[in-house]
Amino acid sequence: MAGQSASPETALARAQSPAPTGGQLAHAATAAAPTGPFRSKWTGSKQARWARDGSKTIAFELEAEKDIAVWMKRVRPFLAIRCLYHNTEVMVLPDSAASIEPNDRHTVRVGFDGGADAQQLWFGSDDHQALFAPDGAAFANQIATARTLRFGFTPYNAKPVVIEFDVRGFEDLIGLVAKTCAAKPARNPRAK
């Protein structure tokens, strides 16, 4: 635990372990740095709002950990999760169109925490600036149980990139999304 000294056994084990390499040392320094209490990086209102169809909507977004290179610029993508028209949607907004593929979907690679990446086919938005998970509710549930998300895709006219997201904290928001999506549309009291 933070603030406690290591036990004699732990100190002995550290003394007997091989010296870390430069990369390991940088990672260890980052991991060992005191960070204080965890603060979720997710933004959005925890209060649902009304959509045009009378259903409730709620949305949360998360900025990527680093910029990525897309055609002729560098951008900072976003991950967004929302309930809209009773559907949970998960989208990555890379501020770039994805490479052109022969169908209406785009090949992406997703991985959680230290697990292997899996190839999936995601839908592109009409304005070509976002990619949508094929099953938003299932993907949102995966995000809620993870610490990190890796999202790889090939931007238009650029080399493949991997976007990293620190998704911690979404476990506290998934219930709001699920509750909002499950709510029935408001009934118009004037309707007969």
C-alpha positions in Angstrom: 0.0 0.0 0.0 1.1 3.6 -0.6 2.9 5.2 2.3 3.9 1.9 3.9 7.5 0.6 3.9 8.3 -2.7 2.2 8.6 -5.9 4.3 12.1 -7.4 4.7 11.1 -10.2 2.3 10.1 -7.7 -0.4 13.2 -5.7 0.1 15.3 -8.9 -0.2 13.5 -9.9 -3.4 14.1 -6.5 -4.9 17.8 -6.7 -4.1 18.1 -10.1 -5.7 16.2 -9.3 -8.9 18.1 -8.3 -12.1 18.5 -4.6 -12.8 15.8 -3.2 -15.1 16.5 -2.2 -18.6 16.0 1.5 -19.7 12.5 0.8 -20.9 11.6 -1.1 -17.8 13.1 1.6 -15.6 11.0 4.3 -17.3 7.8 2.2 -17.0 8.7 1.4 -13.3 9.2 5.1 -12.6 5.9 5.9 -14.1 4.1 3.1 -12.3 5.7 4.0 -9.0 5.1 7.7 -9.1 2.5 8.8 -6.6 -0.6 9.7 -8.4 -3.0 10.4 -5.5 -6.6 9.2 -5.6 -7.9 8.0 -8.9 -9.9 10.4 -11.0 -11.9 9.2 -13.9 -11.2 11.0 -17.2 -14.7 10.5 -18.5 -16.7 13.7 -19.2 -20.5 14.1 -19.6 -23.6 14.9 -17.6 -24.8 12.2 -15.2 -28.3 13.6 -15.8 -30.3 12.2 -18.8 -31.8 14.6 -21.2 -34.8 14.3 -23.6 -34.2 13.3 -27.2 -36.4 14.5 -30.1 -38.5 11.3 -30.1 -39.4 11.7 -26.4 -36.9 9.1 -25.2 -34.1 10.0 -22.8 -30.5 10.3 -23.9 -27.2 10.4 -22.0 -23.6 10.5 -23.3 -20.1 10.2 -22.0 -16.8 10.8 -23.8 -13.1 10.1 -23.1 -10.1 11.6 -24.8 -7.4 9.3 -26.0 -4.1 9.1 -24.1 -2.0 10.4 -27.1 -2.4 12.1 -30.4 -2.3 10.0 -33.6 -1.1 10.7 -37.1 -3.8 10.8 -39.8 -3.6 12.2 -43.3 -1.7 15.6 -43.1 -2.3 16.2 -39.4 -2.1 14.9 -35.8 -5.3 14.6 -33.8 -6.5 13.5 -30.4 -9.4 11.0 -30.9 -12.3 10.5 -28.5 -14.3 7.5 -27.4 -18.0 8.2 -26.8 -20.7 6.1 -25.3 -24.3 7.2 -25.4 -27.8 6.1 -25.2 -29.8 7.5 -28.1 -33.3 6.3 -29.1 -33.1 3.4 -26.7 -29.9 2.1 -28.2 -26.5 2.0 -26.6 -23.9 3.3 -29.0 -20.1 3.1 -28.7 -18.1 5.1 -31.1 -14.5 6.2 -31.7 -14.1 9.7 -33.2 -10.7 9.8 -34.8 -11.2 13.1 -36.6 -10.4 11.3 -39.8 -12.1 9.1 -42.3 -11.1 5.4 -42.2 -9.5 3.7 -45.2 -11.9 2.8 -48.0 -13.0 -0.8 -47.9 -15.2 -2.8 -50.3 -18.3 -2.8 -48.0 -20.0 -0.3 -45.7 -17.9 -1.4 -42.7 -14.3 -0.8 -41.6 -11.8 -3.3 -40.2 -10.6 -2.3 -36.7 -8.6 -4.1 -34.0 -9.7 -3.9 -30.4 -8.0 -5.1 -27.2 -8.6 -4.7 -23.5 -6.0 -4.5 -20.8 -3.2 -7.1 -21.6 -5.4 -9.3 -23.7 -5.0 -10.1 -27.4 -6.4 -7.8 -30.0 -9.5 -9.0 -31.9 -10.4 -7.9 -35.4 -13.9 -6.5 -35.8 -16.0 -4.7 -38.5 -17.4 -1.4 -37.4 -19.8 1.0 -39.2 -18.7 4.4 -40.4 -20.7 7.5 -39.7 -22.3 9.4 -42.6 -19.7 12.2 -42.2 -16.9 9.7 -42.1 -15.5 11.1 -38.8 -16.7 8.3 -36.4 -16.6 4.5 -36.3 -19.5 2.6 -34.5 -19.3 -0.7 -32.7 -21.7 -3.3 -34.2 -23.1 -4.1 -30.7 -22.8 -1.0 -28.6 -24.4 -2.5 -25.4 -22.0 -5.5 -25.4 -19.0 -3.4 -26.1 -19.9 -0.9 -23.4 -20.1 -3.8 -20.9 -16.6 -4.9 -21.9 -15.3 -1.3 -21.4 -16.9 -1.2 -17.9 -14.8 -4.2 -16.8 -11.5 -3.0 -18.3 -8.8 -0.6 -17.4 -7.5 0.1 -20.9 -8.8 -0.1 -24.5 -6.6 -0.3 -27.6 -8.3 0.6 -30.8 -6.5 0.1 -34.1 -7.6 1.2 -37.5 -6.2 2.5 -40.8 -7.0 6.2 -41.5 -7.7 7.3 -45.0 -4.4 7.7 -47.0 -2.3 7.0 -43.8 -0.5 4.2 -42.0 -2.4 2.0 -39.4 -2.6 3.6 -36.0 -3.4 2.4 -32.5 -5.4 4.6 -30.1 -5.1 4.0 -26.4 -7.8 4.9 -23.9 -7.7 4.7 -20.1 -11.3 3.6 -19.6 -11.2 3.3 -15.8 -14.2 4.9 -14.2 -16.7 3.8 -16.8 -17.9 1.0 -14.4 -19.5 3.9 -12.4 -21.3 5.2 -15.5 -22.5 2.0 -17.3 -25.5 1.8 -15.0 -26.7 5.3 -16.0 -26.4 4.4 -19.7 -28.2 1.1 -19.3 -31.0 2.7 -17.2 -31.5 5.5 -19.7 -31.6 3.1 -22.6 -34.1 0.8 -20.9 -36.5 3.6 -20.0 -39.7 3.7 -21.9 -40.5 6.8 -24.0 -42.4 9.5 -22.2 -46.1 9.2 -22.9 -47.8 12.3 -24.3 -50.7 13.1 -21.9 -52.7 14.6 -24.8 -52.4 11.4 -26.9 -55.5 9.2 -26.9 
